[in-house]
Protein backbone atom coordinates (compact mmCIF):
# COMPACT_ATOMS: atom_id res chain seq x y z
CA UNK A 1 0.00 0.00 0.00
CA UNK A 2 1.27 3.47 -0.88
CA UNK A 3 1.20 6.36 1.49
CA UNK A 4 2.03 10.03 1.59
CA UNK A 5 2.88 10.51 -2.10
CA UNK A 6 5.20 7.50 -2.38
CA UNK A 7 5.71 6.33 -5.94
CA UNK A 8 5.13 2.72 -6.89
CA UNK A 9 8.36 0.90 -7.77
CA UNK A 10 8.33 -0.97 -11.09
CA UNK A 11 10.85 -3.75 -11.65
CA UNK A 12 13.39 -3.02 -14.37
CA UNK A 13 13.39 -5.19 -17.49
CA UNK A 14 15.64 -5.60 -20.52
CA UNK A 15 13.75 -2.64 -22.04
CA UNK A 16 15.19 -0.19 -19.48
CA UNK A 17 18.28 1.93 -20.09
CA UNK A 18 20.17 4.30 -17.80
CA UNK A 19 20.88 7.79 -19.02
CA UNK A 20 24.61 8.21 -18.27
CA UNK A 21 26.50 11.53 -18.51
CA UNK A 22 30.22 11.63 -19.28
CA UNK A 23 32.10 14.47 -17.60
CA UNK A 24 35.47 14.05 -19.29
CA UNK A 25 37.04 16.26 -21.93
CA UNK A 26 38.28 13.75 -24.51
CA UNK A 27 36.18 11.35 -26.59
CA UNK A 28 36.30 7.79 -25.28
CA UNK A 29 34.98 4.40 -26.26
CA UNK A 30 34.04 2.23 -23.31
CA UNK A 31 33.24 -1.47 -23.28
CA UNK A 32 30.38 -2.23 -20.90
CA UNK A 33 31.90 -4.04 -17.92
CA UNK A 34 28.92 -6.41 -17.59
CA UNK A 35 27.37 -6.72 -21.08
CA UNK A 36 30.42 -6.06 -23.28
CA UNK A 37 28.42 -3.46 -25.25
CA UNK A 38 30.37 -0.56 -26.76
CA UNK A 39 29.53 2.99 -25.63
CA UNK A 40 30.98 6.10 -27.29
CA UNK A 41 31.13 9.37 -25.36
CA UNK A 42 32.44 12.73 -26.57
CA UNK A 43 31.97 16.46 -26.03
CA UNK A 44 28.98 16.44 -28.40
CA UNK A 45 27.63 13.09 -27.17
CA UNK A 46 28.02 13.36 -23.41
CA UNK A 47 24.80 11.51 -22.57
CA UNK A 48 24.24 7.93 -23.73
CA UNK A 49 21.62 5.31 -22.97
CA UNK A 50 23.43 2.43 -21.26
CA UNK A 51 22.36 -0.98 -20.01
CA UNK A 52 21.65 -0.43 -16.28
CA UNK A 53 24.00 -3.27 -15.30
CA UNK A 54 26.88 -1.47 -17.05
CA UNK A 55 25.78 1.93 -15.73
CA UNK A 56 26.05 0.88 -12.09
CA UNK A 57 29.68 -0.12 -12.58
CA UNK A 58 30.50 2.91 -14.77
CA UNK A 59 29.08 5.31 -12.16
CA UNK A 60 31.80 4.20 -9.74
CA UNK A 61 34.19 6.24 -11.90
CA UNK A 62 34.06 9.97 -11.20
CA UNK A 63 33.72 10.78 -14.92
CA UNK A 64 30.28 9.13 -15.19
CA UNK A 65 26.96 9.97 -13.56
CA UNK A 66 23.59 8.23 -13.88
CA UNK A 67 20.92 10.84 -14.60
CA UNK A 68 17.85 8.63 -14.82
CA UNK A 69 16.21 5.49 -16.13
CA UNK A 70 14.36 5.29 -19.47
CA UNK A 71 11.97 2.58 -20.63
CA UNK A 72 12.51 1.95 -24.33
CA UNK A 73 9.42 1.78 -26.54
CA UNK A 74 8.21 -1.54 -27.89
CA UNK A 75 9.52 -2.51 -31.31
CA UNK A 76 6.95 -2.89 -34.11
CA UNK A 77 5.27 -6.26 -33.67
CA UNK A 78 6.57 -6.70 -30.12
CA UNK A 79 3.92 -7.74 -27.63
CA UNK A 80 3.83 -6.73 -23.97
CA UNK A 81 2.68 -10.20 -22.98
CA UNK A 82 5.34 -12.13 -24.94
C-alpha positions in Angstrom: 0.0 0.0 0.0 1.3 3.5 -0.9 1.2 6.4 1.5 2.0 10.0 1.6 2.9 10.5 -2.1 5.2 7.5 -2.4 5.7 6.3 -5.9 5.1 2.7 -6.9 8.4 0.9 -7.8 8.3 -1.0 -11.1 10.9 -3.8 -11.7 13.4 -3.0 -14.4 13.4 -5.2 -17.5 15.6 -5.6 -20.5 13.7 -2.6 -22.0 15.2 -0.2 -19.5 18.3 1.9 -20.1 20.2 4.3 -17.8 20.9 7.8 -19.0 24.6 8.2 -18.3 26.5 11.5 -18.5 30.2 11.6 -19.3 32.1 14.5 -17.6 35.5 14.0 -19.3 37.0 16.3 -21.9 38.3 13.8 -24.5 36.2 11.4 -26.6 36.3 7.8 -25.3 35.0 4.4 -26.3 34.0 2.2 -23.3 33.2 -1.5 -23.3 30.4 -2.2 -20.9 31.9 -4.0 -17.9 28.9 -6.4 -17.6 27.4 -6.7 -21.1 30.4 -6.1 -23.3 28.4 -3.5 -25.2 30.4 -0.6 -26.8 29.5 3.0 -25.6 31.0 6.1 -27.3 31.1 9.4 -25.4 32.4 12.7 -26.6 32.0 16.5 -26.0 29.0 16.4 -28.4 27.6 13.1 -27.2 28.0 13.4 -23.4 24.8 11.5 -22.6 24.2 7.9 -23.7 21.6 5.3 -23.0 23.4 2.4 -21.3 22.4 -1.0 -20.0 21.6 -0.4 -16.3 24.0 -3.3 -15.3 26.9 -1.5 -17.0 25.8 1.9 -15.7 26.0 0.9 -12.1 29.7 -0.1 -12.6 30.5 2.9 -14.8 29.1 5.3 -12.2 31.8 4.2 -9.7 34.2 6.2 -11.9 34.1 10.0 -11.2 33.7 10.8 -14.9 30.3 9.1 -15.2 27.0 10.0 -13.6 23.6 8.2 -13.9 20.9 10.8 -14.6 17.8 8.6 -14.8 16.2 5.5 -16.1 14.4 5.3 -19.5 12.0 2.6 -20.6 12.5 2.0 -24.3 9.4 1.8 -26.5 8.2 -1.5 -27.9 9.5 -2.5 -31.3 6.9 -2.9 -34.1 5.3 -6.3 -33.7 6.6 -6.7 -30.1 3.9 -7.7 -27.6 3.8 -6.7 -24.0 2.7 -10.2 -23.0 5.3 -12.1 -24.9 
